[in-house]
């Protein structure tokens, strides 16, 4: 299959990278082989350890998505990020408003980011929902779109598709390949400071949210941009901004809030899902109080097992107060991976740390050596991330068109199936890291 060959190529690149890291030592192994079988065996054992470590580092790097400083391709901080992409320390970057001056500079930075690593290309992401949540604005030369609540009230689903097509095309032309939207939350609390008051939800009606969410996703998919459903399992009923503290929805959340996520997942309109910093006592029964983004019950249980989502899961920004108020940096990183998050987001904005990616890698390298759950999840995450990145070249999968009643079925030869990902994970990734099946 075309797409799965791309995924396999990522793993081949990983192996080549690992071997290159061990280059001088590998040459020494050959020299030792001529004089001592025992020395050769020892050297091969050491080289094997190096291969495992370097491979694991690259896998972890793909799980890290960070914010950055700078507004031009030649800024020292941007050059440093390009190097992190090149050496596999990060798998993606995220734009905030401070990174945007105009189209020329953004496009130049994005071209440089993509050129830094063509074998493991980065996700270049932005929050561009429309309305109040827009990093790219008319002042920067970008075509703005209304807030979700206005789109659903003033446009038909087909009209919304056309509107979001222009947005997605602009993103692609500016060099972005990932947009953190649509919001699949229900507008059940209009006074919600982070959803309702900002008009970020399409509606309180789950059917409408699913329909307009599908328009958003399909428009981006047709333009070649990955999307993310958020904020699972539903942020609409909260009365707290999770940027400022944990949003406890134990008394307000209802299963109705799962409907848009379930419909979009079942219809094939879920490229990825972002889990929010929410807490629900019933959903997280048996766990300590903490955000859904760090909860195995939510990520592995509710999202993956109950809703059947097999794609990439993003944490929300792990540097929000909802996380930092209760967890150490390392504790949050480990819990996120244990829970089943595939990509960890760090805005790295309030107190920028140039060494943040290396700190995350070191934490997870150490944890993977002693925690088989973390080790196995890293391998599975790498396979899913690789498959999603491959899909940027060739999008596939049967989809129910929520904008009409017809079924869309692309060429099955280009479809990346769960079985494909499992095959790659078992046959290649496990061999690299040396984990049991």
C-alpha positions as CSV (number, residue, x, y, z in Angstrom):
1,X,0.0,0.0,0.0
2,X,1.2,3.5,-0.9
3,X,0.6,5.0,2.5
4,X,1.8,2.2,4.6
5,X,5.0,2.2,2.5
6,X,5.5,5.8,3.7
7,X,5.0,4.6,7.2
8,X,7.5,1.9,6.7
9,X,9.9,4.5,5.3
10,X,9.7,6.4,8.5
11,X,10.8,3.3,10.4
12,X,13.6,2.7,7.8
13,X,14.7,6.3,8.3
14,X,14.7,5.7,12.0
15,X,16.9,2.7,11.7
16,X,19.3,4.6,9.4
17,X,19.4,7.4,11.8
18,X,20.2,5.1,14.7
19,X,23.0,3.3,12.7
20,X,24.5,6.7,11.8
21,X,24.6,7.7,15.4
22,X,26.6,4.6,16.2
23,X,28.9,5.0,13.1
24,X,32.4,5.1,14.5
25,X,31.6,2.4,17.0
26,X,30.2,0.2,14.3
27,X,33.5,0.5,12.4
28,X,35.4,-0.5,15.6
29,X,33.2,-3.6,15.8
30,X,34.4,-4.8,12.4
31,X,38.0,-4.3,13.4
32,X,37.6,-6.2,16.6
33,X,36.0,-9.1,14.7
34,X,39.3,-9.9,13.1
35,X,41.1,-10.4,16.4
36,X,38.7,-11.6,19.0
37,X,35.3,-13.2,18.9
38,X,34.6,-12.3,22.5
39,X,35.5,-8.6,21.9
40,X,33.2,-8.7,18.8
41,X,30.3,-10.0,20.9
42,X,30.8,-7.3,23.6
43,X,31.0,-4.6,20.9
44,X,27.8,-5.8,19.3
45,X,26.0,-5.9,22.6
46,X,27.1,-2.3,23.2
47,X,26.1,-1.2,19.7
48,X,22.7,-2.9,20.2
49,X,22.2,-0.8,23.3
50,X,23.1,2.4,21.4
51,X,20.7,1.5,18.6
52,X,17.9,0.9,21.1
53,X,18.6,4.2,22.9
54,X,18.9,6.3,19.7
55,X,15.8,4.7,18.2
56,X,13.9,5.4,21.4
57,X,15.0,9.0,21.4
58,X,13.7,9.5,17.9
59,X,10.4,7.9,18.8
60,X,10.0,10.1,21.9
61,X,11.0,13.2,19.8
62,X,8.1,12.6,17.5
63,X,5.8,12.8,20.5
64,X,6.9,16.4,21.4
65,X,5.2,19.4,20.0
66,X,6.4,22.8,21.2
67,X,5.8,26.5,20.9
68,X,8.8,28.7,20.0
69,X,10.1,32.3,20.0
70,X,10.9,34.3,16.9
71,X,9.2,35.8,13.8
72,X,11.7,35.2,11.1
73,X,13.6,32.2,9.7
74,X,17.0,33.7,10.6
75,X,16.2,34.4,14.2
76,X,18.5,32.4,16.5
77,X,15.6,30.8,18.3
78,X,14.0,29.7,15.1
79,X,17.3,28.3,13.8
80,X,17.6,26.3,17.1
81,X,14.1,24.8,16.6
82,X,15.0,23.9,13.0
83,X,18.0,22.0,14.4
84,X,15.7,20.2,16.9
85,X,13.5,19.1,14.0
86,X,16.6,18.0,12.1
87,X,18.0,15.8,14.9
88,X,14.6,14.4,15.8
89,X,14.3,16.0,19.2
90,X,10.8,17.3,18.4
91,X,8.1,16.2,16.0
92,X,6.2,19.4,15.6
93,X,5.9,23.1,16.4
94,X,3.0,25.3,17.4
95,X,2.5,29.0,16.4
96,X,1.2,31.5,18.9
97,X,0.2,35.1,17.9
98,X,3.7,36.3,18.9
99,X,5.2,34.3,16.1
100,X,3.2,36.0,13.4
101,X,4.2,39.1,11.6
102,X,3.1,38.6,8.0
103,X,2.7,35.9,5.4
104,X,6.2,36.3,3.9
105,X,7.9,35.6,7.2
106,X,5.6,32.8,8.3
107,X,5.9,31.0,5.0
108,X,9.7,31.3,5.1
109,X,9.8,29.9,8.6
110,X,7.5,27.0,7.7
111,X,9.5,26.2,4.6
112,X,12.6,26.1,6.7
113,X,10.9,23.9,9.3
114,X,9.8,21.4,6.6
115,X,13.2,21.3,4.9
116,X,14.9,20.5,8.2
117,X,13.8,16.9,8.2
118,X,12.1,15.5,5.1
119,X,12.2,11.9,6.4
120,X,10.4,12.8,9.6
121,X,8.6,16.0,8.6
122,X,7.2,18.1,11.5
123,X,3.7,19.0,12.2
124,X,3.4,22.8,11.8
125,X,0.4,23.7,13.8
126,X,-1.8,26.6,14.8
127,X,-5.1,27.3,16.7
128,X,-7.1,28.8,13.9
129,X,-10.8,28.1,14.8
130,X,-12.1,31.5,13.7
131,X,-13.6,34.3,15.7
132,X,-11.7,35.1,18.9
133,X,-9.4,32.0,18.5
134,X,-7.2,33.1,15.6
135,X,-3.4,33.4,15.6
136,X,-3.5,34.6,11.9
137,X,-5.6,37.7,11.3
138,X,-6.5,40.2,8.6
139,X,-3.8,42.4,10.0
140,X,-1.3,39.7,8.9
141,X,-2.9,39.3,5.5
142,X,-5.0,36.3,6.4
143,X,-8.6,35.6,5.5
144,X,-10.4,35.5,8.9
145,X,-13.6,33.5,9.5
146,X,-16.3,34.0,12.0
147,X,-16.6,32.2,15.4
148,X,-18.1,28.7,15.3
149,X,-21.4,29.9,16.9
150,X,-21.9,32.5,14.1
151,X,-20.9,30.0,11.3
152,X,-23.6,27.6,12.5
153,X,-26.3,30.3,12.8
154,X,-25.6,32.1,9.5
155,X,-24.3,29.4,7.1
156,X,-25.6,26.1,5.9
157,X,-23.3,23.1,6.3
158,X,-22.3,23.5,2.7
159,X,-21.7,27.2,3.2
160,X,-19.6,26.4,6.2
161,X,-17.6,23.9,4.1
162,X,-16.8,26.7,1.6
163,X,-15.9,29.1,4.3
164,X,-13.5,26.6,6.0
165,X,-12.1,25.6,2.6
166,X,-10.8,29.2,2.2
167,X,-9.4,29.0,5.7
168,X,-7.7,25.7,5.1
169,X,-6.3,26.7,1.8
170,X,-4.8,29.8,3.3
171,X,-3.2,27.6,6.1
172,X,-1.7,25.3,3.5
173,X,-0.4,28.1,1.4
174,X,1.2,29.7,4.5
175,X,2.9,26.3,5.2
176,X,0.7,24.9,8.0
177,X,-0.3,21.2,8.0
178,X,-2.2,20.9,11.3
179,X,-5.0,23.0,12.7
180,X,-6.2,22.5,16.2
181,X,-9.9,22.4,15.5
182,X,-12.8,22.0,15.2
183,X,-14.2,22.4,18.7
184,X,-16.6,19.5,19.2
185,X,-17.8,20.8,22.6
186,X,-21.5,21.5,23.2
187,X,-22.5,25.0,24.1
188,X,-24.4,23.8,27.2
189,X,-23.1,26.6,29.4
190,X,-23.2,30.0,27.5
191,X,-21.4,31.6,30.5
192,X,-18.4,29.2,30.2
193,X,-15.4,31.6,30.1
194,X,-13.4,29.6,27.6
195,X,-16.0,28.0,25.3
196,X,-19.5,29.6,25.5
197,X,-18.5,33.3,26.0
198,X,-16.0,33.1,23.2
199,X,-18.4,31.5,20.7
200,X,-16.2,28.5,20.1
201,X,-18.9,25.9,20.1
202,X,-21.2,25.5,17.1
203,X,-24.3,24.7,19.1
204,X,-25.8,23.1,22.2
205,X,-27.3,20.5,19.8
206,X,-24.9,17.6,19.3
207,X,-26.2,16.8,15.8
208,X,-25.5,20.4,14.7
209,X,-22.0,20.3,16.3
210,X,-21.2,17.0,14.4
211,X,-22.5,18.3,11.1
212,X,-20.6,21.6,11.2
213,X,-17.5,19.8,12.7
214,X,-17.6,17.5,9.6
215,X,-17.7,20.6,7.4
216,X,-14.6,21.9,9.1
217,X,-12.7,18.6,8.9
218,X,-13.6,17.9,5.3
219,X,-12.6,21.3,4.2
220,X,-9.2,21.0,5.8
221,X,-8.8,17.4,4.6
222,X,-9.5,18.5,1.0
223,X,-6.8,21.2,1.4
224,X,-4.3,18.7,2.9
225,X,-4.4,20.0,6.5
226,X,-4.8,17.7,9.5
227,X,-7.4,18.6,12.1
228,X,-8.1,17.8,15.8
229,X,-11.4,17.3,17.5
230,X,-11.4,19.0,20.9
231,X,-11.7,19.1,23.9
232,X,-12.6,15.5,24.8
233,X,-14.7,14.4,26.6
234,X,-16.4,17.8,26.4
235,X,-15.5,21.2,27.8
236,X,-18.8,22.9,27.1
237,X,-20.4,22.6,30.6
238,X,-17.4,23.9,32.6
239,X,-17.4,27.1,34.5
240,X,-13.6,27.2,34.7
241,X,-10.9,28.2,32.2
242,X,-8.4,25.3,32.2
243,X,-5.7,27.7,31.4
244,X,-6.2,29.0,35.0
245,X,-7.1,25.8,36.9
246,X,-8.6,22.3,36.6
247,X,-12.1,22.4,35.2
248,X,-14.3,20.1,37.4
249,X,-17.3,19.1,35.4
250,X,-18.5,16.3,37.8
251,X,-21.8,18.0,38.4
252,X,-22.4,19.4,34.9
253,X,-21.1,17.0,32.3
254,X,-23.5,14.6,30.5
255,X,-23.1,11.8,28.0
256,X,-24.7,14.1,25.4
257,X,-21.3,15.7,25.1
258,X,-19.8,12.5,23.7
259,X,-22.2,12.5,20.8
260,X,-20.3,14.8,18.4
261,X,-17.1,13.0,19.1
262,X,-18.7,9.6,18.6
263,X,-20.4,10.6,15.3
264,X,-17.3,12.2,13.9
265,X,-15.1,9.3,14.8
266,X,-17.5,6.7,13.4
267,X,-17.9,8.7,10.2
268,X,-14.2,8.9,9.6
269,X,-13.9,12.6,10.4
270,X,-11.4,12.3,13.2
271,X,-7.8,12.8,12.1
272,X,-6.8,13.3,15.7
273,X,-8.4,14.1,19.1
274,X,-7.3,16.5,21.8
275,X,-8.1,15.6,25.4
276,X,-8.9,18.5,27.7
277,X,-7.8,19.4,31.2
278,X,-11.2,18.5,32.7
279,X,-12.1,16.3,35.6
280,X,-15.3,14.2,36.0
281,X,-15.5,12.1,39.2
282,X,-17.8,9.5,37.6
283,X,-15.8,9.1,34.4
284,X,-12.5,8.9,36.3
285,X,-13.7,6.7,39.1
286,X,-10.9,5.1,41.0
287,X,-8.3,7.7,39.9
288,X,-6.9,10.6,41.9
289,X,-8.4,14.0,41.1
290,X,-6.7,15.2,37.9
291,X,-7.2,16.3,34.3
292,X,-8.7,13.9,31.7
293,X,-5.6,14.5,29.6
294,X,-3.6,12.5,32.2
295,X,-6.3,9.9,32.8
296,X,-6.0,6.3,31.6
297,X,-9.8,6.0,32.2
298,X,-10.5,8.8,29.8
299,X,-7.8,8.3,27.1
300,X,-7.4,4.5,27.0
301,X,-10.8,3.6,28.4
302,X,-13.4,6.0,27.2
303,X,-11.8,7.4,24.0
304,X,-10.0,4.3,22.7
305,X,-12.0,1.3,24.0
306,X,-15.5,2.7,24.3
307,X,-15.5,5.1,21.3
308,X,-13.1,3.0,19.3
309,X,-10.7,5.8,18.3
310,X,-7.4,4.4,17.1
311,X,-5.7,7.5,15.8
312,X,-3.4,10.1,17.3
313,X,-4.3,11.7,20.7
314,X,-3.0,15.1,21.7
315,X,-2.8,16.3,25.2
316,X,-3.9,19.9,25.7
317,X,-1.0,22.2,26.6
318,X,0.8,20.6,29.5
319,X,1.9,24.0,30.8
320,X,-1.6,25.2,31.6
321,X,-2.3,25.9,35.3
322,X,-4.7,23.0,35.3
323,X,-1.7,20.7,35.1
324,X,1.1,22.8,36.6
325,X,-0.8,23.5,39.8
326,X,-1.0,19.8,40.7
327,X,1.9,18.0,39.0
328,X,5.7,18.4,38.6
329,X,6.9,18.8,35.0
330,X,8.2,15.2,35.0
331,X,5.2,13.8,36.7
332,X,2.8,15.3,34.1
333,X,5.0,14.0,31.2
334,X,5.0,10.5,32.5
335,X,1.3,10.4,33.4
336,X,0.4,11.7,29.9
337,X,2.2,8.9,28.2
338,X,0.9,6.3,30.7
339,X,-2.6,7.5,30.0
340,X,-2.2,7.0,26.3
341,X,-1.5,10.5,24.9
342,X,0.5,10.2,21.7
343,X,1.7,13.8,21.3
344,X,2.4,16.1,24.2
345,X,1.9,19.8,23.7
346,X,4.1,22.4,25.4
347,X,3.4,26.1,24.6
348,X,6.8,26.9,26.1
349,X,5.6,30.5,26.3
350,X,5.3,31.9,29.9
351,X,8.9,30.8,30.8
352,X,10.6,29.7,27.6
353,X,13.0,26.9,28.1
354,X,15.3,26.1,25.2
355,X,16.2,22.7,26.8
356,X,12.6,21.6,27.2
357,X,12.6,18.9,24.5
358,X,15.8,17.3,25.9
359,X,14.2,17.3,29.4
360,X,11.2,15.5,28.1
361,X,13.3,13.0,26.2
362,X,15.5,12.3,29.2
363,X,12.4,11.8,31.5
364,X,10.7,9.4,29.1
365,X,14.0,7.5,28.3
366,X,14.5,6.9,32.0
367,X,10.9,5.9,32.6
368,X,10.8,3.6,29.5
369,X,13.7,1.6,31.0
370,X,11.7,0.8,34.1
371,X,8.1,1.1,33.1
372,X,6.9,-1.4,30.4
373,X,3.6,0.5,30.0
374,X,5.4,3.7,29.0
375,X,7.9,1.9,26.8
376,X,5.1,0.1,24.9
377,X,3.0,3.3,24.6
378,X,6.0,5.2,23.1
379,X,6.3,2.5,20.4
380,X,2.6,2.5,19.6
381,X,2.5,6.3,19.6
382,X,5.3,6.5,17.1
383,X,3.5,4.1,14.7
384,X,0.3,6.2,14.9
385,X,2.1,9.5,14.5
386,X,4.0,8.1,11.5
387,X,0.8,6.9,9.9
388,X,-0.9,10.3,10.4
389,X,2.1,12.1,8.8
390,X,2.0,9.7,5.9
391,X,-1.7,10.5,5.4
392,X,-0.7,14.1,4.7
393,X,0.6,12.8,1.3
394,X,-2.3,10.5,0.7
395,X,-5.5,10.8,2.7
396,X,-7.6,7.7,2.9
397,X,-10.4,5.7,4.7
398,X,-14.1,5.2,4.0
399,X,-16.1,8.2,5.3
400,X,-19.8,8.8,5.7
401,X,-20.4,12.3,4.3
402,X,-22.2,14.2,7.1
403,X,-22.8,17.0,4.7
404,X,-25.0,14.8,2.4
405,X,-26.2,11.2,2.5
406,X,-23.7,9.8,0.0
407,X,-20.7,7.6,0.9
408,X,-17.2,8.6,0.0
409,X,-14.9,5.6,-0.5
410,X,-11.3,6.5,-1.7
411,X,-9.1,4.0,-3.4
412,X,-8.6,1.2,-0.8
413,X,-5.0,0.7,-1.9
414,X,-4.2,4.1,-0.3
415,X,-6.0,3.4,3.0
416,X,-4.0,3.2,6.2
417,X,-6.0,0.8,8.4
418,X,-5.6,0.0,12.1
419,X,-4.2,-3.4,10.9
420,X,-1.5,-1.7,8.9
421,X,-0.4,0.3,12.0
422,X,-0.4,-2.8,14.1
423,X,1.6,-4.6,11.5
424,X,4.2,-1.9,11.5
425,X,4.3,-1.6,15.3
426,X,4.8,-5.3,15.7
427,X,7.1,-6.1,12.8
428,X,9.3,-3.1,12.9
429,X,9.0,-0.9,15.9
430,X,9.2,-3.7,18.4
431,X,12.3,-5.0,16.7
432,X,14.0,-1.6,17.0
433,X,13.3,-1.2,20.7
434,X,13.4,-4.8,21.6
435,X,10.0,-4.9,23.4
436,X,7.8,-7.9,23.7
437,X,4.6,-8.0,21.6
